[in-house]
Amino acid sequence: MIQGSPVPLVSAQAAIALVLVFELALLARFLAWRRDQSRLNEGRNLVLHALLLAAVFAFSASRVARTGALAPGVSGAGMPWESVTDDTPLAAAAQAGQRAYLNRCAPCHLPAGFGLPPAYPPLVGSVYLSATREAHAQVALWGSDALGARPRPAGRARMPAFAGAATDAELSAILTYERVAFDLNRRREDAGGADPDSARHHVRPSDVAKARASGPPR
Amino acid sequence: MRLVFPGARGVARLARATVLCAFGLIVLGAIVRSTGSGLACPDWPLCHGRLIPPLQTQVLLEWFHRLAAFLVSMLTLVLAVSILARAELRRVLLVRLVLALGLLLMQIVLGAMTVWHLLQFAVVTWHLGNALLFLAALLALAEGAQRLDEGGEPVRREPWGVRVALVSVAAATLLQTLIGGLVSTNHAGLACPDFPGCRGEMFPPLEGLVGLQMIHRYGAWLLLAFVVLVAFMTRKVEDPRIRAAAVVAPALVVLQVALGVFNVLLAVPVWITAAHLATATVLFAVLALAALRAHVRPRTGSGA
């Protein structure tokens, strides 16, 4: 889950714990300020503590950011998408993916997948939903810049690469949810009584791993 | 059996303890929000129709938030009874007490409304804003009780400029915290995954979730400038607590900016989000306390 050494991560979390303790103490000290406590030294002490904490935290957090030990294992501890494997049934994977989608993708593509054109394209009806699973995963892994050949249309924002920020399991759950929820072709098939558990809609962690291993296109 | 009600010192201590518990409750609320546990108990006041809910992380977080809220409410009620029981406390603290109780009642209703309205962003953000106002009312109670305990009026009303500066910087902090609440409740935390610009653009158009995120960032820079200005304006103030608050505030804002930047770069982990709101709360509390102290007028006839 967490690539690289866990040491910076632990130190960043320790710094956060220190921040919380410091703030509780600060509040308590301000509240119980006695009348005879008239020197400003007290205030200067607190300033030094706060700045020191900011520095310690910024240092360890920047280490975390650089080593790529990013959020999912941390922010999503115990989140449903963490347990998604190749054997997770389509419905369960899509459900786990919905949560992850709302966290990661909905800020731009909106919860219902309609996007905010022209900056953020709609996912509903997107060609990538009926493209191969690898092609779909490539977009999420490497972002819009990796699509290379096609220049970005005017007013279109750049989609960030999620390769360093999300695990295979989380991405596969998200992609599965997108295919299940936003693919218009699937809706037509459903109406025609096609098997909803079709392989085309189910993106497994191994699919994402394969796309990740092959690297960005070209 | 005769009940013995605490004097000013006891009430001051109780009020302080209540403030610290309320602070913990606010941080717990941030954890509930950022783990997406707000609807883990889909009903209110019971959880899944039971007093003791099923043992699952998110359900427990939400349930524990309610339990802590219950404890803070009880503490506030005990505080109210002990203030009302003594004439000299009642006389001085009645207005602040009524404010605190009113805000507490509103906070409980808003908490229930977050569930009933399925975490609508306006309700959740209002729940946060009201929480901060309730904390400020508790702070005012603690401050008043302590002043009574010390038996005098050591503070004086500060000049007009200082008062306006302190009140407006506290209000600006509240506003910036509420914008931060909107960022969180709208899931706009990662609308811009980089810093200081947004997706490589230094000044993206202010629309949609990107706009919300960028407004929160611009607000942070403005607030940093504002607290530095206030620290400068209040350097000659007599009350040491106001001066200390004014010099601590810029340091807290620097800490807060560091937390905010890494909140974005690490993709809004729960532990940073909680610390980010905790810092905002302490900043607001310290500034609100300073603003209050600047307004206290020596009571005529008390020999001040």
Chai-1 contact restraints between the chains, C-beta under 6 A:
chainA,res_idxA,chainB,res_idxB,connection_type,confidence,min_distance_angstrom,max_distance_angstrom,comment,restraint_id
A,Q13,B,W271,contact,1.0,0.0,6.0,A-B,restraint_1
A,I16,B,W271,contact,1.0,0.0,6.0,A-B,restraint_2
A,I16,B,A275,contact,1.0,0.0,6.0,A-B,restraint_3
A,V19,B,A275,contact,1.0,0.0,6.0,A-B,restraint_4
A,L20,B,A278,contact,1.0,0.0,6.0,A-B,restraint_5
A,E23,B,A278,contact,1.0,0.0,6.0,A-B,restraint_6
A,E23,B,V282,contact,1.0,0.0,6.0,A-B,restraint_7
A,L26,B,V282,contact,1.0,0.0,6.0,A-B,restraint_8
A,L27,B,F23,contact,1.0,0.0,6.0,A-B,restraint_9
A,L27,B,V282,contact,1.0,0.0,6.0,A-B,restraint_10
A,L27,B,A285,contact,1.0,0.0,6.0,A-B,restraint_11
A,F30,B,V286,contact,1.0,0.0,6.0,A-B,restraint_12
A,L31,B,R16,contact,1.0,0.0,6.0,A-B,restraint_13
A,L31,B,A142,contact,1.0,0.0,6.0,A-B,restraint_14
A,W33,B,R241,contact,1.0,0.0,6.0,A-B,restraint_15
A,R35,B,E150,contact,1.0,0.0,6.0,A-B,restraint_16
A,R35,B,P154,contact,1.0,0.0,6.0,A-B,restraint_17
A,S38,B,P240,contact,1.0,0.0,6.0,A-B,restraint_18
A,L40,B,R243,contact,1.0,0.0,6.0,A-B,restraint_19
A,E42,B,A244,contact,1.0,0.0,6.0,A-B,restraint_20
A,G43,B,A244,contact,1.0,0.0,6.0,A-B,restraint_21
A,G43,B,V247,contact,1.0,0.0,6.0,A-B,restraint_22
A,G43,B,V248,contact,1.0,0.0,6.0,A-B,restraint_23
A,L46,B,V248,contact,1.0,0.0,6.0,A-B,restraint_24
A,V47,B,V247,contact,1.0,0.0,6.0,A-B,restraint_25
A,V47,B,V248,contact,1.0,0.0,6.0,A-B,restraint_26
A,V47,B,A251,contact,1.0,0.0,6.0,A-B,restraint_27
A,A50,B,A251,contact,1.0,0.0,6.0,A-B,restraint_28
A,A50,B,L252,contact,1.0,0.0,6.0,A-B,restraint_29
A,A50,B,L255,contact,1.0,0.0,6.0,A-B,restraint_30
A,L51,B,A251,contact,1.0,0.0,6.0,A-B,restraint_31
A,L53,B,L255,contact,1.0,0.0,6.0,A-B,restraint_32
A,A54,B,V254,contact,1.0,0.0,6.0,A-B,restraint_33
A,A54,B,L255,contact,1.0,0.0,6.0,A-B,restraint_34
A,A54,B,A258,contact,1.0,0.0,6.0,A-B,restraint_35
A,F57,B,A258,contact,1.0,0.0,6.0,A-B,restraint_36
A,A58,B,A258,contact,1.0,0.0,6.0,A-B,restraint_37
A,A61,B,F262,contact,1.0,0.0,6.0,A-B,restraint_38
A,A65,B,L265,contact,1.0,0.0,6.0,A-B,restraint_39
A,L70,B,A267,contact,1.0,0.0,6.0,A-B,restraint_40
A,A71,B,L266,contact,1.0,0.0,6.0,A-B,restraint_41
A,A71,B,A267,contact,1.0,0.0,6.0,A-B,restraint_42
A,A71,B,P269,contact,1.0,0.0,6.0,A-B,restraint_43
A,V74,B,P269,contact,1.0,0.0,6.0,A-B,restraint_44
A,S75,B,P269,contact,1.0,0.0,6.0,A-B,restraint_45
A,S75,B,V270,contact,1.0,0.0,6.0,A-B,restraint_46
A,G78,B,T57,contact,1.0,0.0,6.0,A-B,restraint_47
A,A106,B,H187,contact,1.0,0.0,6.0,A-B,restraint_48
A,P107,B,H187,contact,1.0,0.0,6.0,A-B,restraint_49
A,P107,B,A188,contact,1.0,0.0,6.0,A-B,restraint_50
A,P107,B,L190,contact,1.0,0.0,6.0,A-B,restraint_51
A,P107,B,A191,contact,1.0,0.0,6.0,A-B,restraint_52
A,P107,B,L209,contact,1.0,0.0,6.0,A-B,restraint_53
A,L116,B,G208,contact,1.0,0.0,6.0,A-B,restraint_54
A,A157,B,R199,contact,1.0,0.0,6.0,A-B,restraint_55
A,R158,B,R199,contact,1.0,0.0,6.0,A-B,restraint_56
A,P160,B,P193,contact,1.0,0.0,6.0,A-B,restraint_57
A,A165,B,A267,contact,1.0,0.0,6.0,A-B,restraint_58
